[in-house]
Amino acid sequence: MYKKIINGCIDNPIVSSVFAVDFLLLLFIRPPAFFSLLMLGTLAGCSMYLGQKTALFK
């Protein structure tokens, strides 16, 4: 399972880096409300995309 996650992140470097940066910004910095909602939507979209690409429970 971990090998699929690592391979999915390596195969999609732009999406995984956007996911990591977005997550860390939301975790450590308190952006304004509208920007926070926009970033949360981006985080959800990236996680759904990576989840579809890795297909862990097939």
mmCIF file of the N, C-alpha and C atoms, coordinates in Angstrom:
data_MODEL
# 
_entry.id   MODEL 
# 
loop_
_atom_site.group_PDB 
_atom_site.id 
_atom_site.type_symbol 
_atom_site.label_atom_id 
_atom_site.label_alt_id 
_atom_site.label_comp_id 
_atom_site.label_asym_id 
_atom_site.label_entity_id 
_atom_site.label_seq_id 
_atom_site.pdbx_PDB_ins_code 
_atom_site.Cartn_x 
_atom_site.Cartn_y 
_atom_site.Cartn_z 
_atom_site.occupancy 
_atom_site.B_iso_or_equiv 
_atom_site.pdbx_formal_charge 
_atom_site.auth_seq_id 
_atom_site.auth_comp_id 
_atom_site.auth_asym_id 
_atom_site.auth_atom_id 
_atom_site.pdbx_PDB_model_num 
ATOM 1   N N  . MET A 1 1  ? 0.826   -1.186 0.000   1.00 0.00 ? 1  MET A N  1 
ATOM 2   C CA . MET A 1 1  ? 0.000   0.000  0.000   1.00 0.00 ? 1  MET A CA 1 
ATOM 3   C C  . MET A 1 1  ? 0.874   1.256  0.000   1.00 0.00 ? 1  MET A C  1 
ATOM 4   N N  . TYR A 1 2  ? 1.906   1.286  0.828   1.00 0.00 ? 2  TYR A N  1 
ATOM 5   C CA . TYR A 1 2  ? 2.773   2.460  0.875   1.00 0.00 ? 2  TYR A CA 1 
ATOM 6   C C  . TYR A 1 2  ? 3.551   2.628  -0.419  1.00 0.00 ? 2  TYR A C  1 
ATOM 7   N N  . LYS A 1 3  ? 3.886   1.501  -1.050  1.00 0.00 ? 3  LYS A N  1 
ATOM 8   C CA . LYS A 1 3  ? 4.613   1.567  -2.314  1.00 0.00 ? 3  LYS A CA 1 
ATOM 9   C C  . LYS A 1 3  ? 3.747   2.217  -3.396  1.00 0.00 ? 3  LYS A C  1 
ATOM 10  N N  . LYS A 1 4  ? 2.431   1.927  -3.397  1.00 0.00 ? 4  LYS A N  1 
ATOM 11  C CA . LYS A 1 4  ? 1.529   2.554  -4.364  1.00 0.00 ? 4  LYS A CA 1 
ATOM 12  C C  . LYS A 1 4  ? 1.425   4.056  -4.120  1.00 0.00 ? 4  LYS A C  1 
ATOM 13  N N  . ILE A 1 5  ? 1.397   4.468  -2.869  1.00 0.00 ? 5  ILE A N  1 
ATOM 14  C CA . ILE A 1 5  ? 1.309   5.894  -2.548  1.00 0.00 ? 5  ILE A CA 1 
ATOM 15  C C  . ILE A 1 5  ? 2.578   6.616  -2.981  1.00 0.00 ? 5  ILE A C  1 
ATOM 16  N N  . ILE A 1 6  ? 3.729   6.035  -2.685  1.00 0.00 ? 6  ILE A N  1 
ATOM 17  C CA . ILE A 1 6  ? 5.003   6.642  -3.082  1.00 0.00 ? 6  ILE A CA 1 
ATOM 18  C C  . ILE A 1 6  ? 5.118   6.709  -4.604  1.00 0.00 ? 6  ILE A C  1 
ATOM 19  N N  . ASN A 1 7  ? 4.736   5.635  -5.293  1.00 0.00 ? 7  ASN A N  1 
ATOM 20  C CA . ASN A 1 7  ? 4.794   5.639  -6.748  1.00 0.00 ? 7  ASN A CA 1 
ATOM 21  C C  . ASN A 1 7  ? 3.810   6.640  -7.346  1.00 0.00 ? 7  ASN A C  1 
ATOM 22  N N  . GLY A 1 8  ? 2.647   6.798  -6.740  1.00 0.00 ? 8  GLY A N  1 
ATOM 23  C CA . GLY A 1 8  ? 1.681   7.785  -7.216  1.00 0.00 ? 8  GLY A CA 1 
ATOM 24  C C  . GLY A 1 8  ? 2.193   9.205  -7.057  1.00 0.00 ? 8  GLY A C  1 
ATOM 25  N N  . CYS A 1 9  ? 2.903   9.470  -5.967  1.00 0.00 ? 9  CYS A N  1 
ATOM 26  C CA . CYS A 1 9  ? 3.485   10.802 -5.760  1.00 0.00 ? 9  CYS A CA 1 
ATOM 27  C C  . CYS A 1 9  ? 4.656   11.049 -6.695  1.00 0.00 ? 9  CYS A C  1 
ATOM 28  N N  . ILE A 1 10 ? 5.421   10.026 -7.001  1.00 0.00 ? 10 ILE A N  1 
ATOM 29  C CA . ILE A 1 10 ? 6.550   10.179 -7.919  1.00 0.00 ? 10 ILE A CA 1 
ATOM 30  C C  . ILE A 1 10 ? 6.052   10.351 -9.354  1.00 0.00 ? 10 ILE A C  1 
ATOM 31  N N  . ASP A 1 11 ? 4.991   9.654  -9.719  1.00 0.00 ? 11 ASP A N  1 
ATOM 32  C CA . ASP A 1 11 ? 4.455   9.754  -11.078 1.00 0.00 ? 11 ASP A CA 1 
ATOM 33  C C  . ASP A 1 11 ? 3.784   11.098 -11.342 1.00 0.00 ? 11 ASP A C  1 
ATOM 34  N N  . ASN A 1 12 ? 3.267   11.752 -10.311 1.00 0.00 ? 12 ASN A N  1 
ATOM 35  C CA . ASN A 1 12 ? 2.579   13.039 -10.441 1.00 0.00 ? 12 ASN A CA 1 
ATOM 36  C C  . ASN A 1 12 ? 3.250   14.079 -9.550  1.00 0.00 ? 12 ASN A C  1 
ATOM 37  N N  . PRO A 1 13 ? 4.438   14.565 -9.925  1.00 0.00 ? 13 PRO A N  1 
ATOM 38  C CA . PRO A 1 13 ? 5.176   15.444 -9.013  1.00 0.00 ? 13 PRO A CA 1 
ATOM 39  C C  . PRO A 1 13 ? 4.527   16.817 -8.822  1.00 0.00 ? 13 PRO A C  1 
ATOM 40  N N  . ILE A 1 14 ? 3.889   17.347 -9.840  1.00 0.00 ? 14 ILE A N  1 
ATOM 41  C CA . ILE A 1 14 ? 3.284   18.683 -9.703  1.00 0.00 ? 14 ILE A CA 1 
ATOM 42  C C  . ILE A 1 14 ? 2.101   18.632 -8.755  1.00 0.00 ? 14 ILE A C  1 
ATOM 43  N N  . VAL A 1 15 ? 1.243   17.628 -8.919  1.00 0.00 ? 15 VAL A N  1 
ATOM 44  C CA . VAL A 1 15 ? 0.058   17.514 -8.064  1.00 0.00 ? 15 VAL A CA 1 
ATOM 45  C C  . VAL A 1 15 ? 0.457   17.225 -6.628  1.00 0.00 ? 15 VAL A C  1 
ATOM 46  N N  . SER A 1 16 ? 1.433   16.351 -6.435  1.00 0.00 ? 16 SER A N  1 
ATOM 47  C CA . SER A 1 16 ? 1.834   16.030 -5.068  1.00 0.00 ? 16 SER A CA 1 
ATOM 48  C C  . SER A 1 16 ? 2.549   17.202 -4.395  1.00 0.00 ? 16 SER A C  1 
ATOM 49  N N  . SER A 1 17 ? 3.300   17.997 -5.150  1.00 0.00 ? 17 SER A N  1 
ATOM 50  C CA . SER A 1 17 ? 3.940   19.161 -4.538  1.00 0.00 ? 17 SER A CA 1 
ATOM 51  C C  . SER A 1 17 ? 2.920   20.246 -4.218  1.00 0.00 ? 17 SER A C  1 
ATOM 52  N N  . VAL A 1 18 ? 1.927   20.446 -5.083  1.00 0.00 ? 18 VAL A N  1 
ATOM 53  C CA . VAL A 1 18 ? 0.849   21.401 -4.778  1.00 0.00 ? 18 VAL A CA 1 
ATOM 54  C C  . VAL A 1 18 ? 0.086   20.945 -3.538  1.00 0.00 ? 18 VAL A C  1 
ATOM 55  N N  . PHE A 1 19 ? -0.166  19.644 -3.440  1.00 0.00 ? 19 PHE A N  1 
ATOM 56  C CA . PHE A 1 19 ? -0.856  19.091 -2.275  1.00 0.00 ? 19 PHE A CA 1 
ATOM 57  C C  . PHE A 1 19 ? -0.065  19.344 -0.994  1.00 0.00 ? 19 PHE A C  1 
ATOM 58  N N  . ALA A 1 20 ? 1.233   19.074 -1.028  1.00 0.00 ? 20 ALA A N  1 
ATOM 59  C CA . ALA A 1 20 ? 2.061   19.233 0.167   1.00 0.00 ? 20 ALA A CA 1 
ATOM 60  C C  . ALA A 1 20 ? 2.171   20.698 0.586   1.00 0.00 ? 20 ALA A C  1 
ATOM 61  N N  . VAL A 1 21 ? 2.402   21.590 -0.378  1.00 0.00 ? 21 VAL A N  1 
ATOM 62  C CA . VAL A 1 21 ? 2.537   23.011 -0.055  1.00 0.00 ? 21 VAL A CA 1 
ATOM 63  C C  . VAL A 1 21 ? 1.218   23.573 0.453   1.00 0.00 ? 21 VAL A C  1 
ATOM 64  N N  . ASP A 1 22 ? 0.123   23.195 -0.195  1.00 0.00 ? 22 ASP A N  1 
ATOM 65  C CA . ASP A 1 22 ? -1.194  23.671 0.216   1.00 0.00 ? 22 ASP A CA 1 
ATOM 66  C C  . ASP A 1 22 ? -1.535  23.193 1.622   1.00 0.00 ? 22 ASP A C  1 
ATOM 67  N N  . PHE A 1 23 ? -1.248  21.928 1.916   1.00 0.00 ? 23 PHE A N  1 
ATOM 68  C CA . PHE A 1 23 ? -1.518  21.383 3.243   1.00 0.00 ? 23 PHE A CA 1 
ATOM 69  C C  . PHE A 1 23 ? -0.700  22.089 4.318   1.00 0.00 ? 23 PHE A C  1 
ATOM 70  N N  . LEU A 1 24 ? 0.578   22.307 4.043   1.00 0.00 ? 24 LEU A N  1 
ATOM 71  C CA . LEU A 1 24 ? 1.433   22.948 5.041   1.00 0.00 ? 24 LEU A CA 1 
ATOM 72  C C  . LEU A 1 24 ? 1.059   24.420 5.250   1.00 0.00 ? 24 LEU A C  1 
ATOM 73  N N  . LEU A 1 25 ? 0.676   25.112 4.178   1.00 0.00 ? 25 LEU A N  1 
ATOM 74  C CA . LEU A 1 25 ? 0.233   26.503 4.333   1.00 0.00 ? 25 LEU A CA 1 
ATOM 75  C C  . LEU A 1 25 ? -1.038  26.593 5.162   1.00 0.00 ? 25 LEU A C  1 
ATOM 76  N N  . LEU A 1 26 ? -1.976  25.698 4.912   1.00 0.00 ? 26 LEU A N  1 
ATOM 77  C CA . LEU A 1 26 ? -3.216  25.711 5.695   1.00 0.00 ? 26 LEU A CA 1 
ATOM 78  C C  . LEU A 1 26 ? -2.970  25.299 7.143   1.00 0.00 ? 26 LEU A C  1 
ATOM 79  N N  . LEU A 1 27 ? -1.966  24.457 7.362   1.00 0.00 ? 27 LEU A N  1 
ATOM 80  C CA . LEU A 1 27 ? -1.690  23.977 8.713   1.00 0.00 ? 27 LEU A CA 1 
ATOM 81  C C  . LEU A 1 27 ? -0.978  25.017 9.564   1.00 0.00 ? 27 LEU A C  1 
ATOM 82  N N  . PHE A 1 28 ? -0.006  25.723 8.987   1.00 0.00 ? 28 PHE A N  1 
ATOM 83  C CA . PHE A 1 28 ? 0.835   26.603 9.784   1.00 0.00 ? 28 PHE A CA 1 
ATOM 84  C C  . PHE A 1 28 ? 0.537   28.097 9.636   1.00 0.00 ? 28 PHE A C  1 
ATOM 85  N N  . ILE A 1 29 ? -0.114  28.496 8.550   1.00 0.00 ? 29 ILE A N  1 
ATOM 86  C CA . ILE A 1 29 ? -0.404  29.913 8.329   1.00 0.00 ? 29 ILE A CA 1 
ATOM 87  C C  . ILE A 1 29 ? -1.909  30.089 8.277   1.00 0.00 ? 29 ILE A C  1 
ATOM 88  N N  . ARG A 1 30 ? -2.415  31.117 8.914   1.00 0.00 ? 30 ARG A N  1 
ATOM 89  C CA . ARG A 1 30 ? -3.857  31.386 8.924   1.00 0.00 ? 30 ARG A CA 1 
ATOM 90  C C  . ARG A 1 30 ? -4.199  32.391 7.829   1.00 0.00 ? 30 ARG A C  1 
ATOM 91  N N  . PRO A 1 31 ? -4.512  31.915 6.602   1.00 0.00 ? 31 PRO A N  1 
ATOM 92  C CA . PRO A 1 31 ? -4.853  32.846 5.524   1.00 0.00 ? 31 PRO A CA 1 
ATOM 93  C C  . PRO A 1 31 ? -6.249  33.438 5.741   1.00 0.00 ? 31 PRO A C  1 
ATOM 94  N N  . PRO A 1 32 ? -6.597  34.502 5.016   1.00 0.00 ? 32 PRO A N  1 
ATOM 95  C CA . PRO A 1 32 ? -7.946  35.055 5.103   1.00 0.00 ? 32 PRO A CA 1 
ATOM 96  C C  . PRO A 1 32 ? -9.003  34.015 4.705   1.00 0.00 ? 32 PRO A C  1 
ATOM 97  N N  . ALA A 1 33 ? -10.244 34.278 5.069   1.00 0.00 ? 33 ALA A N  1 
ATOM 98  C CA . ALA A 1 33 ? -11.305 33.273 4.933   1.00 0.00 ? 33 ALA A CA 1 
ATOM 99  C C  . ALA A 1 33 ? -11.519 32.846 3.481   1.00 0.00 ? 33 ALA A C  1 
ATOM 100 N N  . PHE A 1 34 ? -11.623 33.788 2.562   1.00 0.00 ? 34 PHE A N  1 
ATOM 101 C CA . PHE A 1 34 ? -11.886 33.420 1.169   1.00 0.00 ? 34 PHE A CA 1 
ATOM 102 C C  . PHE A 1 34 ? -10.725 32.627 0.579   1.00 0.00 ? 34 PHE A C  1 
ATOM 103 N N  . PHE A 1 35 ? -9.508  33.078 0.838   1.00 0.00 ? 35 PHE A N  1 
ATOM 104 C CA . PHE A 1 35 ? -8.327  32.374 0.337   1.00 0.00 ? 35 PHE A CA 1 
ATOM 105 C C  . PHE A 1 35 ? -8.211  30.994 0.977   1.00 0.00 ? 35 PHE A C  1 
ATOM 106 N N  . SER A 1 36 ? -8.608  30.880 2.230   1.00 0.00 ? 36 SER A N  1 
ATOM 107 C CA . SER A 1 36 ? -8.580  29.600 2.915   1.00 0.00 ? 36 SER A CA 1 
ATOM 108 C C  . SER A 1 36 ? -9.566  28.614 2.282   1.00 0.00 ? 36 SER A C  1 
ATOM 109 N N  . LEU A 1 37 ? -10.752 29.095 1.915   1.00 0.00 ? 37 LEU A N  1 
ATOM 110 C CA . LEU A 1 37 ? -11.723 28.231 1.252   1.00 0.00 ? 37 LEU A CA 1 
ATOM 111 C C  . LEU A 1 37 ? -11.229 27.797 -0.123  1.00 0.00 ? 37 LEU A C  1 
ATOM 112 N N  . LEU A 1 38 ? -10.595 28.704 -0.840  1.00 0.00 ? 38 LEU A N  1 
ATOM 113 C CA . LEU A 1 38 ? -10.040 28.377 -2.145  1.00 0.00 ? 38 LEU A CA 1 
ATOM 114 C C  . LEU A 1 38 ? -8.938  27.319 -2.019  1.00 0.00 ? 38 LEU A C  1 
ATOM 115 N N  . MET A 1 39 ? -8.084  27.475 -1.024  1.00 0.00 ? 39 MET A N  1 
ATOM 116 C CA . MET A 1 39 ? -7.015  26.509 -0.795  1.00 0.00 ? 39 MET A CA 1 
ATOM 117 C C  . MET A 1 39 ? -7.566  25.163 -0.338  1.00 0.00 ? 39 MET A C  1 
ATOM 118 N N  . LEU A 1 40 ? -8.632  25.179 0.453   1.00 0.00 ? 40 LEU A N  1 
ATOM 119 C CA . LEU A 1 40 ? -9.244  23.937 0.907   1.00 0.00 ? 40 LEU A CA 1 
ATOM 120 C C  . LEU A 1 40 ? -9.863  23.184 -0.268  1.00 0.00 ? 40 LEU A C  1 
ATOM 121 N N  . GLY A 1 41 ? -10.471 23.907 -1.199  1.00 0.00 ? 41 GLY A N  1 
ATOM 122 C CA . GLY A 1 41 ? -10.997 23.270 -2.403  1.00 0.00 ? 41 GLY A CA 1 
ATOM 123 C C  . GLY A 1 41 ? -9.901  22.665 -3.255  1.00 0.00 ? 41 GLY A C  1 
ATOM 124 N N  . THR A 1 42 ? -8.786  23.378 -3.368  1.00 0.00 ? 42 THR A N  1 
ATOM 125 C CA . THR A 1 42 ? -7.641  22.852 -4.112  1.00 0.00 ? 42 THR A CA 1 
ATOM 126 C C  . THR A 1 42 ? -7.077  21.608 -3.440  1.00 0.00 ? 42 THR A C  1 
ATOM 127 N N  . LEU A 1 43 ? -7.020  21.625 -2.123  1.00 0.00 ? 43 LEU A N  1 
ATOM 128 C CA . LEU A 1 43 ? -6.528  20.469 -1.376  1.00 0.00 ? 43 LEU A CA 1 
ATOM 129 C C  . LEU A 1 43 ? -7.435  19.262 -1.583  1.00 0.00 ? 43 LEU A C  1 
ATOM 130 N N  . ALA A 1 44 ? -8.744  19.478 -1.569  1.00 0.00 ? 44 ALA A N  1 
ATOM 131 C CA . ALA A 1 44 ? -9.682  18.377 -1.795  1.00 0.00 ? 44 ALA A CA 1 
ATOM 132 C C  . ALA A 1 44 ? -9.553  17.835 -3.215  1.00 0.00 ? 44 ALA A C  1 
ATOM 133 N N  . GLY A 1 45 ? -9.408  18.720 -4.178  1.00 0.00 ? 45 GLY A N  1 
ATOM 134 C CA . GLY A 1 45 ? -9.248  18.279 -5.564  1.00 0.00 ? 45 GLY A CA 1 
ATOM 135 C C  . GLY A 1 45 ? -7.975  17.487 -5.780  1.00 0.00 ? 45 GLY A C  1 
ATOM 136 N N  . CYS A 1 46 ? -6.875  17.952 -5.197  1.00 0.00 ? 46 CYS A N  1 
ATOM 137 C CA . CYS A 1 46 ? -5.600  17.230 -5.329  1.00 0.00 ? 46 CYS A CA 1 
ATOM 138 C C  . CYS A 1 46 ? -5.677  15.863 -4.656  1.00 0.00 ? 46 CYS A C  1 
ATOM 139 N N  . SER A 1 47 ? -6.314  15.788 -3.497  1.00 0.00 ? 47 SER A N  1 
ATOM 140 C CA . SER A 1 47 ? -6.397  14.505 -2.809  1.00 0.00 ? 47 SER A CA 1 
ATOM 141 C C  . SER A 1 47 ? -7.288  13.531 -3.565  1.00 0.00 ? 47 SER A C  1 
ATOM 142 N N  . MET A 1 48 ? -8.375  14.027 -4.177  1.00 0.00 ? 48 MET A N  1 
ATOM 143 C CA . MET A 1 48 ? -9.216  13.138 -4.981  1.00 0.00 ? 48 MET A CA 1 
ATOM 144 C C  . MET A 1 48 ? -8.476  12.654 -6.220  1.00 0.00 ? 48 MET A C  1 
ATOM 145 N N  . TYR A 1 49 ? -7.698  13.533 -6.847  1.00 0.00 ? 49 TYR A N  1 
ATOM 146 C CA . TYR A 1 49 ? -6.925  13.150 -8.028  1.00 0.00 ? 49 TYR A CA 1 
ATOM 147 C C  . TYR A 1 49 ? -5.876  12.103 -7.684  1.00 0.00 ? 49 TYR A C  1 
ATOM 148 N N  . LEU A 1 50 ? -5.139  12.331 -6.608  1.00 0.00 ? 50 LEU A N  1 
ATOM 149 C CA . LEU A 1 50 ? -4.122  11.357 -6.209  1.00 0.00 ? 50 LEU A CA 1 
ATOM 150 C C  . LEU A 1 50 ? -4.749  10.042 -5.762  1.00 0.00 ? 50 LEU A C  1 
ATOM 151 N N  . GLY A 1 51 ? -5.902  10.106 -5.115  1.00 0.00 ? 51 GLY A N  1 
ATOM 152 C CA . GLY A 1 51 ? -6.597  8.894  -4.724  1.00 0.00 ? 51 GLY A CA 1 
ATOM 153 C C  . GLY A 1 51 ? -7.066  8.088  -5.913  1.00 0.00 ? 51 GLY A C  1 
ATOM 154 N N  . GLN A 1 52 ? -7.517  8.770  -6.961  1.00 0.00 ? 52 GLN A N  1 
ATOM 155 C CA . GLN A 1 52 ? -7.932  8.082  -8.175  1.00 0.00 ? 52 GLN A CA 1 
ATOM 156 C C  . GLN A 1 52 ? -6.737  7.471  -8.909  1.00 0.00 ? 52 GLN A C  1 
ATOM 157 N N  . LYS A 1 53 ? -5.617  8.171  -8.906  1.00 0.00 ? 53 LYS A N  1 
ATOM 158 C CA . LYS A 1 53 ? -4.436  7.678  -9.614  1.00 0.00 ? 53 LYS A CA 1 
ATOM 159 C C  . LYS A 1 53 ? -3.779  6.499  -8.892  1.00 0.00 ? 53 LYS A C  1 
ATOM 160 N N  . THR A 1 54 ? -3.813  6.495  -7.561  1.00 0.00 ? 54 THR A N  1 
ATOM 161 C CA . THR A 1 54 ? -3.171  5.388  -6.854  1.00 0.00 ? 54 THR A CA 1 
ATOM 162 C C  . THR A 1 54 ? -4.077  4.169  -6.796  1.00 0.00 ? 54 THR A C  1 
ATOM 163 N N  . ALA A 1 55 ? -5.392  4.343  -6.683  1.00 0.00 ? 55 ALA A N  1 
ATOM 164 C CA . ALA A 1 55 ? -6.375  3.246  -6.649  1.00 0.00 ? 55 ALA A CA 1 
ATOM 165 C C  . ALA A 1 55 ? -5.932  2.155  -5.663  1.00 0.00 ? 55 ALA A C  1 
ATOM 166 N N  . LEU A 1 56 ? -5.874  2.507  -4.386  1.00 0.00 ? 56 LEU A N  1 
ATOM 167 C CA . LEU A 1 56 ? -5.359  1.601  -3.375  1.00 0.00 ? 56 LEU A CA 1 
ATOM 168 C C  . LEU A 1 56 ? -6.239  0.364  -3.176  1.00 0.00 ? 56 LEU A C  1 
ATOM 169 N N  . PHE A 1 57 ? -7.545  0.538  -3.176  1.00 0.00 ? 57 PHE A N  1 
ATOM 170 C CA . PHE A 1 57 ? -8.450  -0.577 -2.836  1.00 0.00 ? 57 PHE A CA 1 
ATOM 171 C C  . PHE A 1 57 ? -9.164  -1.058 -4.089  1.00 0.00 ? 57 PHE A C  1 
ATOM 172 N N  . LYS A 1 58 ? -8.401  -1.654 -4.982  1.00 0.00 ? 58 LYS A N  1 
ATOM 173 C CA . LYS A 1 58 ? -8.965  -2.141 -6.234  1.00 0.00 ? 58 LYS A CA 1 
ATOM 174 C C  . LYS A 1 58 ? -9.162  -3.623 -6.169  1.00 0.00 ? 58 LYS A C  1 
# 
